[in-house]
Amino acid sequence: MRSDTVMPDGTIVDAVSSNIDDQTLHELYLWPFADAVKAGTTSIMCSYNRLNGTYACEDERMLTQVLRNELGFRGYVVSDWFATHSTSKVANAGLDMEQPGELPPGVKTSHGGGGYFGPSLEAAVEVGNVTMERVDEMARRLMTPYYLLQQDDPDYPTVDPSMPYLLAISNDGWESGLLGGRPEGGIPGRDVRANHKELIRKWGASAAVLLKNDDGILPLSDKTACGGEPMLYIGVFGNAVFDVTEGVVAPPNTPQEGQEDGIITIGGGAGGGRNPYIISPLEAIKSQMNKVDGTVQYITSNKVLANNDLRSIYPKPDVCLVFLKSWAAETYDRPSLELSWNSTVVVNNVVKFCGWKKTVVITNSAGINTMPWAENSNVTAILAAHYTGQEAGNSIVDVLWGKTEPSGRLPYTIPKTVEDYGSPIVNLTGTDGGLERNSSKWQADFTEGQLIDYRHFDAHNTEPLYEFGFGLGYTTFKVEGDLEVVKLGGNTTNDLPDAAAPIEPGGNTDLWTEMLRVTGRVSNTGQRAGSTVIQLYVSSPLAGRNGIPVQALRGFKKIQLEAGQSGSIEMVLRRRDISHWDVMAQQWRIPSGEFKLALGLSARDLSANKTTRVLG
């Protein structure tokens, strides 16, 4: 229940409450917001849910004390659609703008133009529940970014005139009542693509994460079949390899498991988008094999593959490419971490059919998946392509045939089993089998604190299948020698940031003071040019105690090297990178004792280490 909901019997159920302790809130969940404010973002959205029992758009502590006073945010706060639940309360808490837009038929509140702001805000001012000073403040916050971004300039682009049509049609179809009075058929969207398709193809390929590549089966461009003959017979399997059959845009009513047929290019809901076209992997593979007069045989029905009916394939392919997928979208959780549509049965059947070390699996998914088949020795390579956009097929083929090196690294941990994650599931099933109607039970307690993902695996000494930060390329790298650590601020004796320092966007400016410079040496030990992502982890003197992570990622850089070449990598740690949030003092504090700094290729491959003291 992401927002308040009226049940069929009239019961109003409040949104789920995310209950997070103050240290976890600051050291984990506010961290990227501080980065965004520091970078100059001009607007921030408050969400649907409650935070520690208070609706996010009514949370004065978060919107004013933390966001304004602590992080120094100077832009405006806007609500998500239908995320406002009051007028005076949200206005006085720090909401500057209710999400604008036309009200759908039958909806009378929670949008601009007739919602909790507009006339309702005027009435609140008239009776003294909201001051004119607060309204003036709202206006300043809204107009400051307007002038900062020069939106008053005559040459500033206007809003794409197709937006009203797209919104109405996407939500309600071509019969939408919101289309009344507008030209029949709508108008084309503004074309700003330029060479975007080349960039999408390039980034989609380079962002892929190569998880396994036994015997260097990839890239396929320089491989031969048995007997040294050219690799001319390609077998392609799975329902994520061919064109979508229900349109290039996933509609809002897409089922929880997603569309059965076709490649997934982008997630659903607010994470979605409209493809002008889609290049499927099957289309791109055919094009690639046409260059060598090769043969492409395929079965795209997972039902057929799960039934182990592969008699349409003859002869047996030189290599078998299996495409699996799972759908992710706004408004609901994924039902399982395993890839969808009988994925494990499909892989096992194809592997058995194709034989010794011939199978490559490509996953088409938004995030974490369990892979029960990953350690099968005949699954020779695994490529996590994720959602690669409209050029999906070309991007994947560029990686498989070696035109582009996969240089993505896992931004999450892949477990051996789903139980390894250990995250509690919030069960909101009522006694009658339906949704729980008691709002007080809609609680998501973040009892894991900061120990999420790799931090959880570190804390419990759990061996992952593929660790956070992991990823292979088409060459190999090594971080060599000792780290060089230089104190940039001399001998620091103050564990707290300078209280007299100004509060600028990003917070107390002293939190961004550079404290340590870390330098390491990296070598390309392989046979071809390539790139890797070097990662810097920090272990605090308090690590492993009172919910403090064993280590925390505090920097990463991509480096490109020729075969046999070495280079240096340098990263800087700021005061906030080596501080913890002191709940009692409500301040960031550097702990006394030794810090361990580690540089390497992933969270579990850290070959260069150094200990240092910061205080004293």
MARVO-192142 format. One record per residue: x, y, z of N, C-alpha, C, O in turn; residue in one letter. Coordinates in steps of 0.1 Angstrom, whole numbers, plus 5000, padded with zeros to 4 digits. Layout:
XYZXYZXYZXYZa
...
// end
This chain:
500949885000500050005000500950125000501350175011m
501250174988502250284987501650424991502350514994r
500250434991499650554995498350515002497950395002s
497650615008496450575015495450525004495350574993d
494650425008493750354999492450335005492350295017t
491350354998490050325002489650184998489550154986v
489450095008489049965005487549955000486850045002m
487249844993485849834988484749854999483649894996p
485049825012484049845022484149985028483450015038d
484950075022485050205027486150235037486350345041g
486850125042487850145051489050215045489450185034t
489550315052490750385046492050335053492150335065i
492950275045494150215050495350315047495450345035v
496050355057497250435054498350365047498350245047d
499150445041500350385034501250315043501250345055a
502050225038503050155046504050255052504350355045v
504450235064505450315071506850255070507050145075s
507850325064509150275064509850325077510050445079s
510150235086510650275099512150255100512650135100n
512950365100514350365098515050445110514550555113i
516050385116516750455127517550575121517850575109d
517850665130518450795125519850775119520250835109d
520650685125522050665120521950595106522650635097q
521050495104520950435091520450535081520850535069t
519450615085518950715076520050805071520050835059l
520950855080521950945075523050875068523550925057h
523550765073524750705067524450625054525350585046e
523150585052522850505040521850575031522150605019l
520650605036519550655027519650805023519250835012y
520150885032520351025029521551055021521751165015l
522550955021523850975014523651025000524251124996w
522950954991522851004977522051134976522251204966p
521151164985520451294985521451404987521351514981f
522351384997523351484999524251504986524551624983a
524551394980525351414967524551494957525051574950d
523251464956522451534946522251674949522351764940a
522051714962521951854965523351924963523352034958v
524451854966525751914964525951944949526552034945k
525451854940525651864926524751974920524952014908a
523752024928522952134923521552104918521052184911g
521051994923519651964919518752074924518952124934t
517752104916516852214919515452174924514752254929t
515152044924513851994929514051854935514751774930s
513251834945513251704952511751664954510951744958i
511451534952510051484954509951414967510751334971m
508851444974508451364986507551254981506651274972c
507651134987507051014982505650984988505151054997s
505150874984503850824989503850775003502850805011y
504850705007504850625019504950715031505250835030n
504750655043505050725056506550685059507050585056r
507150775067508450755072508350765087508050875092l
508650655094508550655108507150705113507050785123n
506150665106504750695110504150825104502950845106g
504950905097504551035092504651035077505650995071t
503551075070503551085055504751175051505051275057y
505451125041506751195037506451345033507351425037a
505351375027505151515024504651605036504451725034c
504351535047503951605059505151605070504851645081e
506251555066507351535076508251655077509151675069d
507851745086508651865088510051845091510951915087e
510351735099511751715102512551685090513651735088r
512051605081512851565069512851675059513951705053m
511751745057511651845046512251975050512752055041l
512352005063512852135067514152115075515252175071t
514052045086515252035094516451965087517552015088q
516151855081517151775074517551835060518651865057v
516451835052516751875038517252025037518152045029l
516552115044516952255043518052295052519152345047r
517952265065518952315075520152235075521252285076n
520052105073521252015074521952005060523152015059e
521151975050521751955036521852075028522452075017l
521252185033521452315025520652325012521052395003g
519552245011518852244998518152384996517552435005f
518252434984517652564981516652564970516052674966r
516252454965515252444954513952424960513652464972g
513052354953511652334958511352184959511952104953y
510452154968509952024970508552004964507652084966v
508451904956507151874949506651734954507551644956v
505351714954504851584958504851494946504751534935s
504851364949504451264939502951274936502251334944d
502551214925501051224922500351154934500651034937w
499251214939498451154949499251124962498851034970f
500351204964501151184977500851284987501451284998a
499951384984499551484994498351435001497451374995t
498251465014497051415022496451525030495551505038h
496951645028496451765036496851885029497551885019s
496452005035496852135029497752205039498952225036t
497252245050498052325060499252245065500352295066s
499052115067500152035073501252015063502452035067k
501051985051502151975041502752105038503952115036v
501952215037502552345034503452385045504552435042a
503052365057503952415069505052315071506052355077n
504952195066506052095068507252125058508352095061a
506852185047507952215037507652185023508452195014g
506452135020506052105006505752234999505052325004l
506452254987506252384980505352374968504852474964d
505152254963504352244951503652104951504252004952m
502352104949501651984947501751944933501652024924e
502051814930502251764916501051824907499951784910q
501451894897500351954889499851854878500551754876p
498751884872498251794862496751794862496151844872g
496151754852494651744851494151634860494751524861e
492951664866492351554875491651454866490851484858l
492051324868491251224861489751224865489451274876p
488951174856487451174860487251114873487651004876p
486451184882486051124894487051154906486651134917g
488251204902489251234913489051384916489151464908v
488951414929488651554933489851614941489851734944k
490751524946491851584954493151514950493251414943t
494251584955495551524954496251544940497251474937s
495751634932496351684920496251834920495451894927h
497151894913496952044910495652064903495151974897g
495252194904493952224897492752174904491852114897g
492652174917491452124924491852034935490951964940g
493152024939493551934949493752004962492952084966g
494751964969495052014983495652154982495652224992y
496252194971496752334969495752404961494552374961f
496152514954495152594946494152654956494552724966g
492852644953491852714962491952664976491652744985p
492352544978492352494992493552565000493352595012s
494652594993495652665000495252805002495652865012l
494552864993494053004995493153015007493353105015e
492352915009491452915020492252895033491852955043a
493252815033494052795045494752925049494952945061a
495153005039495853135042494853225048495153305057v
493653225042492553325047492253295061491953395068e
492253175066491853145080493053145089492953125101v
494253175084495453185092496153055095497053045103g
495752945088496452815090497852805083498752735087n
497952885072499252905065499553045064498653125060v
500753095067501053235066501353275052501753195044t
501253405049501653465036503153455035503653435024m
503853465046505353445045505653315040506653295032e
504953215044505253075039504853065024505653005016r
503853125020503453125005504553194997504853154986v
504953315002506053384995507353294994507953294984d
507553225005508753135005508553024994509552994987e
507352964993507052874982507352924969508052864960m
506953054967507053114954508553134951509053114939a
509353184961510753204959511453074955512253064946r
511152964962511752834960511452784946512252724939r
510252814941509852764928510452854917510952794907l
510552984919511053064908512553074908513153114898m
513253044919514753054919515352964908516153004900t
514952834908515452744897515052794883515752774874p
513852854882513352904869514352994863514652994852y
514753094872515753194867517153134866517953164857y
517453044876518852984876519052914863520152914857l
518052834858518152754846517752834833517752784822l
517552964835517253064824516053014816516053024804q
515052974823513852934817513053054812512053034804q
513353164816512753284811513353334797512853424791d
514353264793515053304780514053264769513553144769d
513853344759513053314748513453184740512653114734p
514753154741515253034734515152904742515552804737d
514752924755514552794763513452714757512452764754y
513752584755512752494749511452494756511452484769p
510352494749509052484755508752334758509452244754t
507752314766507252184769506852104756506152164748v
507251984755506851904743505351904742504651854752d
504751954732503351964730502651824730501351824731p
503351714728502751584727502451534741501751424742s
503051594752502951534765501551504770501251394775m
500551594768499151564773498551444766497851364772p
498851424753498351314746498951184751498351084753y
500351184752501051064757500551024771500350904773l
500351114780499951084793498551024793498250914799l
497651084786496251034785496150904779495450814784a
496850884767496850754760497550644768497050534768i
498650674774499350574781498550524793498550404796s
497850614799497050574811495650514808495250414814n
495050574798493550534795493250484781492150454778d
494250484772494050444759493550564750493350674755g
493250534737492850634728491450684731490950774725w
490650614740489350654743489350744755488250784760e
490450794760490550874772489750994771489751064761s
489051024782488251144782489051274783488651384780g
490351254787491251374787491651424774492351524773l
491351344763491651394749490651484743490851534732l
489551504751488451584745488951724741489551794749g
488551764729488851894724490251904718490552014714g
490951804718492351804712492251744698491351664695r
493151784690493151734676493151584676493951514683p
492351524667492251374666493651324661494151374652e
494051224668495351154664496551214671497651164670g
496351324679497451384686498451444676498251464665g
499651484682500651534674501951464677502151414688i
502951464668504151384670504951444682504851574684p
505651364689506551414699507751484693508151464681g
508351574700509451654696510651554694510951484704r
511351564683512451474681513751534685514251634679d
514351484696515551544701516651434701517651444708v
516451334693517351214694518751234688519651174694r
518951314678520251324672520851194670520351104663a
522051174675522751044674522550954686523450874689n
521450974693521250894705521250744703521650674712h
520850694692520850554690522250494690522450384695k
523250574685524650524686525050514700525750424705e
524750624708525150624722524450514730525050444738l
523150494727522350384734522950244731523150164740i
523350224719523950104715525350084722525549974727r
526150184722527450184729527350154744527950074749k
526450234750526350224765525650094769526050034779w
524650054761524049924764524949814764524849714772g
525949814755526949714754527949724765528249624772a
528549844767529649854776529149834791529949804799s
527849864793527349844807526949704810526649674822a
527049614801526749474804527749414813528949454813a
527349324822528249264832528549114828527549034828v
529749084825530148954822530448884835531448914842l
529648784838529848714851530648584850531348544860l
530648524839531348394837531848384823531148424813k
533048334821533548324807534648214807535848234804n
534248094810535147974810535747954797535147964786d
537047924797537847894785537748004775538147984763d
537448124780537348244770536448224758536748264747g
535248154761534348134749533948264743533648264731i
533848364750533548494745534848584744535648574753l
534948664734533948684723533948574712534948494711p
532848564706532748454696533448484683533548394674l
533848604681534448644668535648564664535948544652s
536448524674537748454671537648304675538648244676d
536448254676536248114680535948024668535348064658k
536347894670536047804659535247684665535247664677t
534547614657533847494661534747374662535947394660a
534247264666535047144667535747114654535147124643c
537047074655537747044643538447164636539047164626g
538247284643538847404638538147474627538647574621g
536947434624536147494613535547624619535347634631e
535147714610534547834614533147804622532547704618p
532847894631531647874639530447924631530148044631m
529747834624528647874615527247844619526247884613l
527147754629525847714634525547764648526147724657y
524647864649524247924661522847884665521947894657i
522747834677521347804683520947904693521747944701g
519747954691519248064699517948024706517047964700v
517848044719516747984727516248084737517048164743f
514948084739514348164750513448274745513548324734g
512448314754511448404750511848554752511048644750n
513148574755513648714756514548754744515248854745a
514448674733515348694722514748764710515448814701v
513448754709512848804697511948934700511948984711f
511348984689510549104690509349094700508848984701d
509049204706507849204714506649184705506649224694v
505549124711504349104703503249184707502149184701t
503349264718502249344724502549494723501949574730e
503449534714503749674712505149714719505549644728g
505749814714507049864718506949934732508049974737v
505749964737505550024749504749934759503649894755v
505249904770504549824780503449904786503650014792a
502149864785501049934790500949924805501549834811p
500250014812500150014826499549884832499749844843p
498749814824498149694829498949564826498449454826n
500249584823501149474821501149384833501249434844t
500949254832500849164843502149164851503149204846p
502049114864503149124873504449054868505549094870q
504248944860505348874855505848934842506848884836e
505149034837505549094824504949024812504248924813g
505249084800504749014788505548894785506848884788q
504948784781505648664779506548664768507648604768e
506248734757507048734745507848854743507348964745d
509148834740509948944735510949004745510848984758g
511949064740513049134748512449244756511449314752i
512949264768512549374777513649484775514849464777i
513249604771514249714769514249814780515349874782t
513149814788513149914799512049874808511149804805i
512149914821511149874831509849944829509650024819g
508849924838507549974837507250084846508050114855g
506050144845505650254854506550374852506850414841g
506850444863507650564862509050534857509750634853a
509450414857510750374851510650334837511650294831g
509550354831509350314817509650424807510250524810g
509350394794509650494784509050434771508550324770g
509150524760508550484748509650464737510350554734r
509750334733510750304723510250344709509150314705n
511050414701510650444687510750324678510050314668p
511550224683511750094676512450004686513050054696y
512549874683513349784691514149694681513549634672i
515449684683516249584676516349464686516949474696i
515749354682515749234690517149164689517749174679s
517549084699518749004698518648914686519748894679p
517548854683517448754672517748824659518448774650l
517148944657517349024645518849054643519449034632e
519549094654520949134654521849004651522849014644a
521448894657522248774655522148724641523148684635i
520948734635520848694621521648784612522348734603k
521648914615522449004607523948974609524648974599s
524348944620525748904623526148784615527248774609q
525348684616525648554609525548554594526148484587m
524748654589524648674575525948714569526248684557n
526848774577528148824572529048704569529948724561k
528848594575529648474573528848364567529348244566v
527748394562526848294555526548174565526548064562d
526348214578526048114588524548084590523748134583g
524347994598522947944601522547974615523247954625t
521248024616520748064629519447974631518448004624v
519447884641518247814644517747854658518547894666q
516447854660515947914672514647854676513847804668y
514447854689513147824696512947934706513647944715i
511848014704511648124713510448104723510048194730t
509947984723508847954732509447884745509947774743s
509347944756509847874768508947754772509447664779n
507747754768506947634770507447514762507547404768k
507847534750508447424742509747384748509947264749v
510547474752511847444758511647374771512447274774l
510747414779510447354792509947214790510247124799a
509247184779508847054776509946964770509746854766n
511147024768512246954763512046904748512546804745n
511346984741511046954727511947034718511647144714d
513146984715514147054706514346984693515447004687l
513346904688513546824676513646914664514046864653r
513147044665513247134653514747174650514947234640s
515647154660517047194658517847084652517946984658i
518447114640519347014634520247084624519647164616y
521547064624522246984633522447054647521947164648p
523146994656523347064669524247184666525247174659k
523947294673524747414671526147404676526447324684p
526947494670528347514675528347584689529147554697d
527347664691527247734704525747764706525047794696v
525247754718523847784721523747904730524347914740c
522948004726522748124733521348124739520348104732l
521248124752519948124759519648264765520448314772v
518448314762518048444766516948434776515848384773f
517148474789516148474799515848614804516548704802l
514648624811514248764815513448754827512848654831k
513348874834512348894844511949044844512849134841s
510749074846510149204845510149284858509949214869w
510349414858510349494870509549624866509849684856a
508749664875507949784873507549854885507549794896a
507149984884506650054895505249984899504649924891e
504950004911503649964918503549824923502649794931t
504449734919504449604926505849544926506749584919y
506049454936507349384937507449264928506449214923d
508649234925508849104917508448984925508748984937r
507748894919507348774927508448684932508248604941p
509548684925510648594928511948654923512048744914s
513148614929514448654925514848574913515848604906l
514248464911514648374900514048434887512948494887e
514848414876514348464863513048394859512848274864l
512148454852510748414850510648304838511648274832s
509448254837509048174826509848044825510448004815w
509947974837510547834838512047844834512547754827n
512647954838514047974833515047864837515847824828s
514947814849515947704852515747584844516747514840t
514447544842514247424834514647444820515247354813v
514447564815514947604801516447584800516947524790v
517147644809518647634808519047494809519847444801v
518547414819518947274821518747194808519547104804n
517547214802517247134790518147174778518547084771n
518447304776519247344765520747294768521347254758v
521147304780522547264783522647114780523647064774v
521647034784521746894782521746864767522446774762k
520946934759520846914745522146954738522646884729f
522647074741523847134734525147064737526047054729c
525247014749526446934753527547014759527347114765g
528746964757529947004765530347144762530747184751w
530247234772530747374772530347454760531247514753k
529047444757528647524745527547624748527147704739k
527147634760525947724763526447854770527147864779t
525847964764526048094769524648144773523748144765v
524548204786523248254790523348404791524248454797v
522348464786522148614786520948644794519848604790i
521148724805519948764813519448904810520248994808t
518148914809517549044806516649074818515449044818n
517249154827516549174840516949304846518049364842s
516149354855516449484861517449474873518049574876a
517649364879518449354891518849214895519049124887g
518849194908519249064914518448954909517248954908i
519148844905518548714902519348604908520548614909n
518648504912519248384916519548304903518748314894t
520648224903521048154891521448004895522647974896m
520447924897520747784902521647704892522147604896p
521647744880522447674870523847734867524547684859w
524147844874525447914871526647824873527647844865a
526647734882527847654885527947524877528847444878e
526947514868527047394858528247424849528247524842n
529147324848530347344840530047364826530847414818s
528847324821528547334807527847464804527547494792n
527547544814527147684812528447764812529047794822v
528947784800530347834798530447984801531548034805t
529448064798529448204800528148254804527048204800a
528148364812526948434816527148584814528048634819i
526148644807526248784805524948854811523848824806l
525048934821523949004826523749134818524449234821a
522849134809522749254800521849354806521949474802a
521049324815520049414821519049464811518749394801h
518549584812517649644802518449744794518849844798y
518649704781519649774773519049874763519749934755t
517749894763517150004755516849954741516849834738g
516450054733515950024719516949944710516549874701q
518249964713519249894705519649764712520849724709e
518849704719519149594728519949484720520949434724a
519349444709519949334701521349364696522249284697g
521549484691522849534686523849534697525049494696n
523449594709524349604720524849464725525949454727s
523849374726524249234731525149164721526149104725i
524849184708525749114698527049184697528049114695v
527149314699528449384700529349324711530549314709d
528749284722529549214733529849074729530949034731v
528848994725529048854722530148834711530948734712l
530148924702531148904691532448994692533248994684w
532449064704533749134707533949274701535049324703g
532949334695533049464690533249564702533949664702k
532549534713532549614725532849524737532249424738t
533749574745534049494757533049524768532649634770e
532549414775531649444786532449494798533349434803p
532049624802532849684813531949724825532449794834s
530749674825529849694837530349614849530949504847g
530049654861530349584873529049584881528249674881r
528849474889527649444896527349554906528249574915l
526249624906525849724916525049654927524449724935p
525149524928524449444938525149304939526049274931y
524749224949525349094951524448994946523148994948t
524948894939524148774934524348664944525448614946i
523248624951523448514961523448374955522948354944p
523948284963523848144958522448094960521948014952k
521748134971520348104973519648234978520248324983t
518348234976517548354980517648374995517548485000v
517748265002517848275017519148345022519148395033e
520148355013521348415017521148565019521948625027d
520148625013519948765015519348795029519648895035y
518548705034518048715047517148835050516848855062g
516648905040515849025043514448975047513848895040s
513849035057512549005061511549055051511649155046p
510448975049509349015040508249065048507748995058i
507749175045506549235052505349165046504949185035v
504649095055503449015051502249105056502049115068n
501449145046500349235049499049165045498049235041l
498949035047497748965045496848965057497348935068t
495649005056494749015067494148875071494448775064g
493448875081492848745086491848685076491648565077t
491348765068490348715058491048675045490348635035d
492348675044493048635032493248755023494048745013g
492648865025492848985017493849075023494549035032g
493949205018494849295023494449335038493249355041l
495449355046495249395060494549535060495049625053e
493449545068492749675069493149755080492749875082r
494049705089494449785101495749855097496749805095n
495649995096496750075092497950055101499050075096s
497750025114498850015123499749905120500849895125s
499249805112500049695108500849715095501649625091k
500649825089501349855076502649915080502850035079w
503549835085504949875089505949795082505949675082q
506949865077508149805072509349845080509949955079a
509749755090510849785099512149755093512449635090d
512949855091514249835085515249785096516249855099f
515049665101515849615112517249575108518149565116t
517449565095518749535090519749655091520949635090e
519149775093519949885094520849915082520249915071g
522049935084522949965072523449835065524149845055q
523149725071523649595066522849545054522149435055l
522849615043522149565031523249515021524449555022i
522749435012523649385001524949335005525049255014d
526049385000527349335003527749345018528449265024y
527149455024527349475038526749365046527349315057r
525649315042524949195049525849075047526048995056h
526349055035527148935032528448935040528848835045f
529049055041530249075049529949045064530748975070d
528849105069528549085083528348945087528648905099a
527748865078527448725082528448625076528248505076h
529448685070530548595064529848495054530248375054n
528948545046528248455036528948465022529148575017t
529248355017529848355003528848374992527948294991e
529048484984528048504974528348414961529448364960p
527448414952527748354939528648454931529648414926l
528148574930528948684924528848804933527748854936y
529948854937529948964947529749104941529849124929e
529349194950529149334946530449384940531549364944f
530349454929531449514922532149424912533049464905g
531649294911532349194903531949214888530849264885f
532849184879532549184865533849154857534949194861g
533749074847534849034839534849114826533949184822l
536049114819536149174806536849074797536748954799g
537449124786538049034777539549044778540348994770y
540049094790541449094794541449084809540349074815t
542549074815542649064830543449174836544349234829t
543149204849543849314856544249274869543749174875f
545249344875545749324888546049454895546749534889k
545649464907546049584915547249544923547249444931v
548449604921549749564926550349654936550049774936e
551149604945551949684954551149734965549949704967g
551749824973551149884984550450014981550750084971d
549450054989548750174987549550294992550250275002l
549550404986550150524991549050614997548050644989e
549050645009548050725016548650855021549650855029v
548150965017548651095021547551175028546451185023v
547851225040546951315047546951455041548051515040k
545851495037545751625030545551745040545851855037l
545051715052544851825061545751825073545551895083g
546951765071547951755082547351675094546651575091g
547751695106547351625117545951685122545951795127n
544951605120543551655123543251615137543351495141t
542851705146542551675159541051685162540651635173t
540351755154538951775156538151665150538151645138n
537351595158536551485153535251525147534651455140d
534851655150533651705145533951805134534951875134l
533051825124533251935114533152065120532552085131p
533752165114533852305119532452355120531752375110d
531952385132530652435134530452575128529252615125a
531552645126531352785120531352775104531152885098a
531652665099531652645084530252675079529252635085a
530052735067528752765062528052635058528652535054p
526652645058525852545053525552575038524752665035i
526152505029525952525015525252405009525052305016e
524752404997524152284991525052164993526252164988p
524552065000525351945003525651935018526051835023g
525352045025525552045040526752135044527252215037g
527152105056528352175062529452155053529852045050n
530052275048531152265038532352185043533152135035t
532552175056533752105061533551955059534551885059d
532351905058532151765055532751725041532951605039l
532951825033533451795019534951825018535551825007w
535551855030536951885030537751755027537451645033t
538651755018539451635014540451605025541251695029e
540451485030541251445041542351345037543451365043m
542151255029543151155025543151135010542151135003l
544351125004544551084990545150944990546150924996r
544450864982544850724981545250694967544550714958v
546450634965546950604952547450464951548050414960t
547050394941547450254938547850234924547750324916g
548350114922548950074908548149964902547849864909r
547749974890546949874883547649834870548249924863v
547649704867548249654855547249574847546449494852s
547349584833546549504824547449374822548449394815n
547149264827547949144826547449054815547948944814t
546549104807546049014796546649044783547749104782g
545948994772546548994759545949104750546249114738q
544949184755544349284747544049404755543949394768r
543749514749543449644756542049624762541249544758a
541849694773540649684780540549784792541449854794g
539349774798539149864810538649784822538049674820s
538849844833538249784845537849904855538150014852t
537149864865536649964875537349934888537049834894v
538250024893538950004905538050064916537550174915i
537949994927537050024938537850044951538749974954q
537450144959538050184972537050154983535950214983l
537450074992536550045004537250085017538450085018y
536450135026536950185039536350105050535150085051v
537250055059536849985071537050085083538250115086s
536050125090536150215101536750145113536650025114s
537350225122537750165135536550095143536750015151p
535350135139534150085146533549975138532449925141l
534149925127533549835118533249705125533949655133a
532049655121531549525127530949535141530549435146g
530749655146530149685159528949775158528949865150r
527949735165526749825166526149865152525749975150n
526149765143525549785130526349855120525949885109g
527649885124528549955114529049845104529549745109i
529049875091529449775081530949735083531749815088p
531249615079532649565079533449655070534649695073v
532849695059533549785049532449865041531349815040q
532849975036531850055028532550115016533750165017a
531950095004532450154992532550304993531450364996l
533650364991533850504992534450574979534650694979r
534650494969535150554956535350444946535550324949g
535250484933535550394922535850474910535350584908f
536750424901537150484889537350384878537850274881k
537050414866537250334855538650364848538950484847k
539450264845540750294839540850204826540550084827i
541450264816541650194803543150174801543850274803q
543550054798544950024797545149934785544349844782l
546249954778546649864767547249734773547549724785e
547349624766547849494770549249524776550149574769a
549549474788550849484794551049624800552149634807g
550149714799550449854804549949864819549049794823q
550649944826550349974840550050124841550450204833s
549250154852548850294854548450314868548150214876g
548550434873548150464887546750514887546150574878s
546150484899544750524901544750604914545350564924i
544050724914544050804926542550844930541750874921e
542350834943540950874948541150944961542150934968m
540251034964540251114976539151084985537951074980v
539451084998538351065008538151195015539051265019l
536851235016536451355023536151325037536051215041r
535951435045535551415059534351325061534351235069r
533351345053532151265055532351115052531651035057r
533351085043533550955039534150865050534050745051d
534750935060535350865071534750905085535350885095i
533450955084532750985096531550895098531050835088s
531050895110529750825113528850935119529251025125h
527550905118526550995123526350965138525950855142w
526651065147526451055161525051105164524651215163d
524151005168522751035170522551125181521751215181v
523351115192523151195204523551345201522851435204m
524651355194525151495191524551555179524651675176a
523851465171523251505158524351575149524151685144q
525551505149526651555141527451435135527351325140q
528151465124529051365119530351365127530851475130w
530851245130532051245139533051135133532651025130r
534351175133535351085129535751005141536151055151i
535750875140536150785151537650785153538350795143p
538050765165539450745168539850605165539050515165s
541150585162541650445159542050435144542150535137g
542350315140542850285127541850255117540850175119e
541950325105541050295094541850195085543050205083f
541150105079541750015069541250055055540050065053k
542150085046541750125032542150015023543249955024l
541249975014541449865005541049894991540049954989a
541949864981541749894967541749764960542549674962l
540749744950540749624943539649624932539149724928g
539249504928538449484916536949454920536149454911l
536749424932535349404937535349404952536449414958s
534149384958534149384973534849264979535149264991a
535049154971535749044976537149014970537748914972r
537649114962538949104955539649234958539749324949d
540249244970540849374974542349334978542649304989l
543249354968544549304970545549404975546649374979s
545149534975546049644980545449704993544349754992a
546149705004545549745017546549845024547749835022n
545949925032546850015041545950055053544750085052k
546650065064545950115076546550255079547650285077t
545650345085546050475088545150535099544050495100t
545750625106544950705116544650845110545450895103r
543450895113543051025108543251125119543751235117v
542851095131542851185142544251185149544751075151l
544851295152546151295159547351295149548451295154g
// end
